[in-house]
Amino acid sequence: MTDHVANFAAIGFALYAAHQVGDHWGQTSYQAAKKGGRGAHAHEGRMACLGHVASLTTIKVAFLVLLTLVTGLDTNPLAVVLGLAIDAGTHYWADRRFTLAWLAGKTGKAGFYGLGAPREGHDDNPSLGTGAYALDQSFHIGWLFVTALILSL
């Protein structure tokens, strides 16, 4: 049991660190601005989001490879593929924006989701300090926990 706990902790921290780097440094400004596109911009949004998730997943793989090389951590390749596929899928789902907004509405978090957003017709709060950003990041971190559990099997 101790090995599984240590593996979970190491993998979980590596994934968290990779998420922070990949979601903020690895994502291009274009991807950040366009990944939620709908309607006439739906294809552009899907492609921007796919590009972001692909680079994010690549960064997570690099962190896991480095962790494995430095620590000698033994991972199950099938668990790694399954876990990262689930992580990538849930990340894409949330980052299309309207999906996470829908979830916030369904769970009574719509007011929090809109907290700090610019008013309609204004650009008066261009910041990361919004309810949408907080819910986005907490959604991702929750799925990182699930991914770390799968990878530590």
C-alpha positions in Angstrom: 0.0 0.0 0.0 2.8 2.4 0.8 4.1 2.2 -2.8 0.7 3.1 -4.2 0.4 6.1 -1.9 3.9 7.3 -2.8 3.2 6.8 -6.5 -0.1 8.7 -6.2 1.6 11.6 -4.4 4.4 11.8 -6.9 2.2 11.5 -10.0 -0.4 13.9 -8.6 2.2 16.6 -7.9 3.8 16.1 -11.4 0.4 16.4 -13.0 -0.5 19.4 -11.0 2.8 21.1 -11.9 2.4 20.2 -15.5 -1.2 21.5 -15.5 -0.1 24.9 -14.2 2.7 25.2 -16.7 0.7 23.8 -19.7 -2.6 25.6 -18.9 -0.9 29.0 -18.5 2.5 29.0 -20.2 1.8 26.3 -22.9 -1.5 27.8 -24.1 -1.1 30.4 -26.8 -3.0 33.7 -26.6 -4.9 32.7 -29.7 -6.0 29.4 -28.1 -7.1 31.1 -24.9 -9.1 33.7 -26.9 -10.7 31.3 -29.4 -11.2 27.9 -27.7 -14.8 28.8 -26.6 -16.0 29.8 -30.0 -19.6 28.9 -31.0 -21.9 29.4 -33.9 -20.0 30.7 -36.9 -16.8 30.3 -34.9 -17.5 26.8 -33.7 -14.9 25.1 -35.9 -12.2 27.6 -35.0 -13.1 27.1 -31.3 -12.8 23.4 -31.5 -9.5 23.6 -33.3 -8.1 26.1 -30.8 -9.2 24.0 -27.9 -7.8 20.8 -29.5 -4.4 22.5 -30.0 -4.4 23.7 -26.4 -5.3 20.2 -25.0 -2.7 18.6 -27.3 0.1 20.9 -26.0 -1.1 20.5 -22.4 -1.1 16.7 -22.7 2.4 16.8 -24.2 3.6 18.8 -21.3 2.0 16.4 -18.9 3.7 13.5 -20.6 7.1 15.3 -20.5 6.7 15.8 -16.7 5.7 12.2 -16.2 8.7 11.0 -18.2 11.0 13.2 -16.2 9.5 12.0 -13.0 10.0 8.4 -14.1 13.6 8.9 -15.2 14.6 10.7 -12.1 12.8 8.6 -9.5 12.6 5.2 -11.2 8.8 5.3 -10.7 7.2 2.3 -12.4 4.0 3.1 -14.2 1.5 0.9 -16.1 1.5 2.2 -19.8 -2.1 1.3 -20.2 -3.1 3.2 -17.1 -1.1 6.2 -18.3 -2.8 6.3 -21.7 -6.3 5.8 -20.1 -5.7 8.4 -17.4 -4.3 11.0 -19.8 -7.1 10.4 -22.2 -9.7 11.0 -19.5 -7.8 14.1 -18.4 -7.6 15.4 -22.0 -11.2 14.7 -22.7 -12.5 16.4 -19.5 -10.1 19.4 -20.1 -11.4 19.9 -23.6 -15.0 19.6 -22.4 -14.5 22.3 -19.7 -12.4 24.6 -21.9 -15.1 24.9 -24.6 -16.6 27.3 -22.0 -20.3 26.9 -22.8 -20.1 23.4 -21.3 -18.7 24.6 -18.0 -21.2 27.5 -18.0 -24.0 24.9 -18.5 -22.6 22.8 -15.6 -22.4 25.9 -13.4 -26.1 26.6 -14.2 -27.2 23.0 -13.5 -25.4 23.0 -10.1 -26.6 26.4 -8.8 -23.2 28.0 -9.5 -24.3 30.4 -12.3 -24.0 33.4 -10.1 -20.5 32.4 -9.0 -19.5 31.6 -12.6 -20.4 35.1 -13.7 -18.6 36.8 -10.7 -16.1 39.3 -12.0 -17.0 39.0 -15.6 -17.1 42.2 -17.7 -20.5 43.8 -17.9 -22.3 43.4 -21.3 -20.8 45.9 -23.7 -17.9 46.8 -21.4 -14.4 45.6 -21.0 -14.1 46.6 -17.4 -12.6 43.5 -15.8 -10.0 41.9 -18.1 -8.5 39.6 -15.4 -8.1 36.0 -14.4 -9.9 36.7 -11.2 -13.4 35.5 -12.2 -15.7 32.9 -11.0 -15.5 31.2 -14.4 -11.7 30.9 -14.0 -12.0 29.5 -10.5 -14.6 26.9 -11.5 -12.5 26.0 -14.6 -9.4 25.4 -12.5 -11.1 23.5 -9.8 -12.8 21.3 -12.4 -9.4 20.5 -13.9 -7.7 19.9 -10.6 -10.5 17.5 -9.6 -10.0 15.5 -12.7 -6.2 15.6 -12.1 -7.0 13.8 -8.8 -8.9 11.1 -10.8 -6.0 10.9 -13.3 -3.4 10.5 -10.6 -5.5 7.7 -9.1 -5.6 5.9 -12.4 -1.9 6.4 -13.1 -0.9 5.1 -9.7 -2.6 1.7 -10.2 
